[in-house]
Amino acid sequence: MTTLATVITGASSGIGEALAHLFAPEHQTLVLVARRKERLEALAKELNAKHGIKVHVIAQDLQEAGAAASLMSAIAALGLSVDTLVNNAGFGESTPFAKADAAKTSGMMQLNMVALTELTHQALPTMIERGHGRIMNIASVVAFQPCPYFAVYAATKAYVLSLTEALAEEVKGRGILVTAVCPGSTNTGFHEVANTKGSLLDKIAESPEMVAEEAYKALNNSKVVIVTGLMNKPVPTINRLIPRRAMTWAVAKMLGH
């Protein structure tokens, strides 16, 4: 007999870690996934001590081809079935597209889009059979417009937003909650990886705890899209009102190297 589990990718820090603290009080088995095993184990120990729940740690690099299938096999081998899937793992890079590192760009697309899609595709059928499940996909506020100098990252997050909205419509009325979370700049390790440390984006960053709290509430309130942070909430409306080319120009001026 399988046990229902909440699976969180990118759980070793930032939004993923904050979400783990919010899901833990539900007393469902947790599966924490990230590359950094030591950080996952420390978090697992903390959550177990505080809430008395079973926490499994899987050190997995989801940038690798076939990683999603490997992860789902590992979850099944633990006798677990995914009841809640949080696709949080992802990264970005701020650079002119022509100068971007090819391997890093491919890894970004693999992690932000392919792994997310494959994990969702494998978890969803059993959710439909049970008539219950939750899927949270972490997109970004940049999903609403093209972002020069963040071109691939923004495009991957536009994909996540579009996929999530479509999926939510497909499963509507079947007991499955699907939410796309669109944070703005967040105080995680993102800016170090993205090469934006010390930039305006870094300076206006919000806390991962705030993002996680809004995301968690939105998921459980059946909200399909949530833009977190007061400063970010007008972004979708602004993008509908201002011509797309003008918005792209403005973003280029803000992010230009």
CORDAMO-V484875 format. One record per residue. N is the residue number from 1. PSI is psi in radians with two decimals (NA if undefined). Layout:
N/PSI
N/PSI
This chain:
1/2.29
2/2.68
3/2.42
4/2.50
5/2.69
6/2.14
7/2.20
8/2.06
9/2.73
10/0.68
11/0.00
12/-0.23
13/3.08
14/-2.42
15/-0.70
16/-0.77
17/-0.75
18/-0.67
19/-0.63
20/-0.69
21/-0.51
22/-0.62
23/-0.47
24/-0.73
25/-0.18
26/-0.22
27/0.56
28/2.58
29/2.34
30/2.49
31/1.99
32/2.23
33/2.30
34/3.09
35/-0.58
36/1.66
37/-0.73
38/-0.72
39/-0.65
40/-0.75
41/-0.65
42/-0.72
43/-0.74
44/-0.75
45/-0.73
46/-0.78
47/-0.66
48/-0.75
49/-0.65
50/-0.64
51/-0.14
52/0.52
53/2.81
54/2.23
55/2.12
56/2.51
57/2.24
58/1.96
59/1.91
60/2.29
61/1.84
62/0.01
63/-0.31
64/2.42
65/2.38
66/0.03
67/-0.62
68/-0.78
69/-0.69
70/-0.75
71/-0.78
72/-0.59
73/-0.70
74/-0.67
75/-0.76
76/-0.64
77/-0.39
78/0.00
79/0.50
80/2.63
81/2.37
82/2.00
83/-0.61
84/2.22
85/2.12
86/1.84
87/1.55
88/-0.45
89/2.36
90/2.86
91/2.88
92/2.99
93/2.30
94/1.86
95/2.67
96/2.39
97/-0.71
98/-0.40
99/-0.01
100/2.53
101/2.20
102/-0.75
103/-0.70
104/-0.68
105/-0.77
106/-0.71
107/-0.67
108/-0.78
109/-0.70
110/-0.79
111/-0.89
112/-0.54
113/-1.00
114/-0.90
115/-0.75
116/-0.80
117/-0.78
118/-0.71
119/-0.77
120/-0.74
121/-0.63
122/-0.53
123/-0.52
124/-0.76
125/-0.74
126/-0.52
127/-0.75
128/-0.72
129/-0.72
130/-0.41
131/0.47
132/2.44
133/2.87
134/2.42
135/2.14
136/2.10
137/2.19
138/1.90
139/-2.28
140/2.75
141/-0.39
142/-0.11
143/-0.29
144/-0.15
145/2.74
146/2.53
147/1.63
148/2.47
149/-0.08
150/0.56
151/-0.87
152/-0.74
153/-0.86
154/-0.67
155/-0.68
156/-0.64
157/-0.51
158/-0.67
159/-0.82
160/-0.77
161/-0.83
162/-0.80
163/-0.78
164/-0.75
165/-0.73
166/-0.76
167/-0.71
168/-0.66
169/-0.69
170/-0.63
171/0.13
172/2.31
173/0.15
174/0.26
175/0.22
176/2.22
177/2.29
178/2.18
179/2.36
180/2.17
181/2.22
182/1.47
183/2.79
184/-2.64
185/2.26
186/2.49
187/1.32
188/-2.88
189/0.06
190/-0.79
191/-0.53
192/-0.77
193/-0.67
194/-0.10
195/0.64
196/0.29
197/2.26
198/-0.09
199/3.04
200/-0.70
201/-0.70
202/-0.69
203/-0.49
204/0.21
205/2.51
206/2.92
207/2.54
208/-0.52
209/-0.72
210/-0.79
211/-0.79
212/-0.73
213/-0.77
214/-0.70
215/-0.78
216/-0.77
217/-0.74
218/-0.75
219/-0.86
220/-0.22
221/0.27
222/0.52
223/2.22
224/-0.71
225/2.28
226/2.18
227/2.07
228/2.60
229/2.29
230/-0.66
231/-0.45
232/-0.38
233/-0.56
234/-0.17
235/-0.84
236/-0.69
237/-0.77
238/-0.71
239/-0.43
240/-0.52
241/-0.57
242/2.38
243/2.44
244/-0.68
245/-0.65
246/-0.71
247/-0.70
248/-0.72
249/-0.77
250/-0.73
251/-0.68
252/-0.70
253/-0.65
254/-0.65
255/-0.05
256/2.49
257/NA
